[in-house]
Amino acid sequence: MMTNVRLGAVVLPEYEWTRARQIWTGLERLGIDHAWMFDHHSWRTLSDRTWYDSLTVLTAVAGITDRIRIGTMVATPNFRHPVVLAKQVMTLDEISGGRFVFGVGAGAAGPDALLLGGTELPGQDRANRFAEFVELSDLLLRNQVTDYAGRHFTAVGARMIPGCVQRPRVPFAIAASGPRGLAVVARHADVWVTIGDARQPGARREADSWRLLGEQMRRLEHACERVGRDAREMRKLVNVSRIVSGPYETVERFTDVVSRCRELGFTDVVVNYPRSDGVFSGTEAAFENAMHGFAEFVRKDQQNGCLQRCRPQYLGGVSPSLFR
């Protein structure tokens, strides 16, 4: 059973490359485990501001980093076709030396869903499309030649040569919270991703958000049971910037947030990289201080062999084996 919490960050694709390079190499120097990029054509309140293509940026990131794992959070069938996307994923996996994680989701209603014309799909149709999207992506990235005929997607002699560096394919990080989506997670995911209430991220009271995450974790376990899978084999990732306010405001705050996530069964915790204003606003100093402070806290715990002696009072009744 996995017991270590891995930390990650999400960077929006809004920076010119000179600045983006500084951010991504800085994240690697901080020692965090993974970093992600939103994959939208445009996004919410930032739709009329600078916004670059995530896969192109991540390809550049792969060339300037050596250790950190990188991924999409998340690519969707709203405007991505699995055949074209799979070739890009295979290429990114090669360029990164096997560090790419394929983050996917069903895609929400809004501009991305209308981008290519047509009408927005009803919820059930969107769920069916997503199931096809993941199924076909899985086939494409496992096999050198794929034929597929579905209701939403078709592949005719789609070639993926030489295939992924990571075998049998790149890891899938699948975002879902509803019954149909969690069934897809149970069948295909290496990592489950949640942002809590996907309909209104960050709108719930904090206590309610923690309860919701616990409920979602139990639903995931039940979904895995139904397909005969042990949920403990899967990593569970939560983006706390979409759930609570000021997650890295202080070292104490960040340690408490990560501790709560670990108690609920999450193996990976990510926060959005601080922006100067608006959504995800914060300071780089606070972000870096929280990461350094948390790493120091864990180091002391490992050295002392007893969390009780080195933890501050704000951690409450956390188990001594929390970060082992």
N, C-alpha and C positions, 0 to 999 in steps of 0.2 A: 504494500500500500504506500502511495506517495505521500510524504509528510512535509516536504519543503515547499514554502511559498515562493514562487518566482514573481519578480516585479517587472512591469512593462510600462510603456508610455505610448500615447497616440498623438501623432503629429498631423495637423491638417495640411493638405497640399496647397498652401496659400503663399508660400515664401519663394522669392527668387532664389536661384540656385546658390548664389554666394552665401546667403543666410541659411538656406536649407542644409548646405554642407556643414556649416558650423554646428547646427542643432544636432544632426545625426551623428557626427563624429563625437560630439560632446556626450550624447547618450551612451555611446559605446564606452567612452572613458569613465563614465559614472559607474559602469559595471552592471547595469540592469540587464535582464535576460532577453527581453524581446521588445520590439517597437513596431508600431502599426500605423497605417494610413487609411483615413476614410476613403471609400471609393464611390464618389458621386460625381455626376456631371456638373451639378451645382448643388448648393446646400443651404436651405433655410434662410436665415437672416443674412447670410454671406453670399447670396446668389448673384448679387451685382458687384462683387468684389473679386479680386484676383483669385483664381482657382485653377490648379494644374491637374494633369492626368496622373492618377496615383501610380499606375503600373509603370509609366515612363520614369517617374521620380524614383520609385523603388528600384528600378534597374540601375539608375545612377547611384543610389545608396548602396546597392550590392557591391559596386566597384570601389567604394571608398571606406568600407567597413570590413572587418575580418571575423568577428566573433558573434555579434549580436544577431539573433534571429529576427527576420522581418516578415511582414505580412499585410494583407488587406483586411480592413475591418469596416464593412464587409462588402465584397463584390456581390452583385445581385443580377437576376435576370431582367431587371427593368430595362437595361440598355446594353447588357453584355450577352453575347451568344456563347454557349459553352464550347463550341468547336474552336472558335477563334481564341477565346479566353484560355483554353487548355494549352494551346501552343505557346501563349505568352507565359503561362505559369511554368511550363516545362523549361522555357528559355531562362526565366528568372531563377529557377532552381539551379540551373547549370552555372549561370553567372555568379550567383551567391555562394557557390560551393556547397549546395545542399542545406541552405539556411532559410529557405522560403517556407512560409506557412500560408496555406490557401484559406483565407477567411471568407465565408459566404453567408448570405442571408436571403430571405424571401423578397425583400424590397418593399418599402412602404409606399403608400399613395402619395401623389405630389408630382412635382416637375419631372423627376427622373422617370416616373411611370408613364408620363405623357410625351416624353422627349421624341420618340420615334413615330408618333402619330397613333391613332386609334384611341380607344377608351380605356379607362382603368378597369382592371379585372375585379370582379367580386372576390370576397375573401376566400371562398372555397376554390375558385379557379386559380387564384394566386398561390394557394397552398399546393394545388396539383402541379402547377408550373414549377414551383420550387422543388418538389419531389423529383420531377423529371430532370431539372437542371442539375441537381446533385447526383442523381443516378447516372446521367450521361457523362458528367465530369469525371466521376469515379471510373467509368469504363474507359474513357479517353486516356486518362493518366496512368492506367494500369496496363494498357495494351498498345501495341504499335499500330494496329489498324482496327478501326471501329466503324460498324454500320449500326444505325439506330433509327427507328421510326416511332416517334411519339406524337402525342396530340399537339404539343407546343414546340418541340425541337426535332430536327432530323440531322443525321450524319450519314454521309455516303463516302465510304472509303477514306475516312479521316485518319491521316497518318501522324503518329507522334514518335518520331525517330530522332534521337536514340532512346527517348523516354526520360523519366525523371532520374536525377542523381540519387534522391532518396527512394528507397524501395520498400514496398511495391509501388508507392507513389508518394507525392508530397503529403504532409499531414493536412487534414481538413479541420478547420476551426469553424464550427457551424453555430450561428446565432439563431435561437428559437426559444419560444416560451409556451406556445399553444400545443394542444395534443398532436396535431398532424406534424408540426415542425419537430417536436421532441421525438416522434417516431422516426423521422429522418435522421436526427442526431443519433439515436440509439443504433441505427443500422450503419451509419457511415462516419461519424465524427471521431477524430482523435482528441479534439478539444471541444467542449461545449462553451458557448459564449452567451452571456446575458447582460442586459443593461437595466434589469429590473422591469419596470412598467414601460414597455416599448411604445405604448400609445402616448404617454405623457412622461418622458424621462425627467427625473428630478422634481416632479410635482408633488409627490407624496411626502408626508411627514417622515422623518428619518426612522422612527420606530416602526412605522408601517412598511417602510422599504425593507428593513431587515426581515420582518415577518414574511413579506412577499418572496424574498430570496430563499428563505427556508422552505416555503411552499413549492417554489420552482424546483429546488433541489430534490424534494420528495417526488415531484412529478417525473423528473428525469430518471430517478431510480426505478420508478414503476414502469416507465417506458422501456428501460433496459431489461427489466425482468420479463416483460412481454415478449422480447425477442431472444431471451436466453443469454443476455450479456451481463457481465459483472460491471456495474457502474464505476467501481473503483479502478478499472483499467483506463478510464477516460480522465483527462485533465479537465478542470472546470475553471473557467476564466470569467471574471466580473470586471466591468469598467465602472469603477466607483465614482468617476466624475459625472456619470449620467444618473447617479443615485443619491449622493449626499453632497452638501455644499462644503467648500473648503477642505477637501480630503487631505491635503498636504500643507495646510496652513501653519502647523507646527509639527515638530517631530512627534510630540505626544499625540496629537490628533491623528497623524498618519499611522503611527504604531497601533493605536486603538482601532482604527478602521480596518487595517490589515488583520489584526487579531480577530475581530468580529467575523471577517470573511473566512478566516481559517477555521474558526469554530463551526461555521456553517458547512464546511467541507470544500471550500474553494482552494484550488492549488495555485492559481495565478490571479494576480491583482494588477490592473492597469489604471493609470490616470491620464487625462489629456494634458499634453504639454501646455504650459501657461501662455496665454495670449495677452496682449497689452490692454485689450478692452473687450467688452461684450461677453459672448459665450466663452466659457472656460478661461476667463480672465484670472490672472495671478501673477506672481513674480517669479523670475527664474531663480532668484536667491532662495525663496521659500521652497521651491521645488527641489533644488539641489541639496539644500540643508536637510530636508525630510529624507531624501534618499541616502545621504551620507549618515545621518543620525540613525536611521533604521538599520543600516548595515552595521554600524558600530554596536547597536543594541544586540543584534543577532550574534555578532562576534563575541561579545562579552558573555552572552548566554552559553555559547558553545565552549568557551574557555572555562567558565565556572562550572559547567555541568549541572547548573541549577537555575532555572528561570526565576524562582522565588526570590533568590538573593539579589538579582540585578534588575528586576523589573520595577518600574514606577507603579504607584498605587492605581493609576488610571486603567491598568490592564485587568483589574478585577480578578475574577476566578479563572484565568486562562491556564490551561494545562501546561506543566513543565516541559512537555515534549513538543510544544507548539511549532518551533521552526527547525526541528532536527531533520 
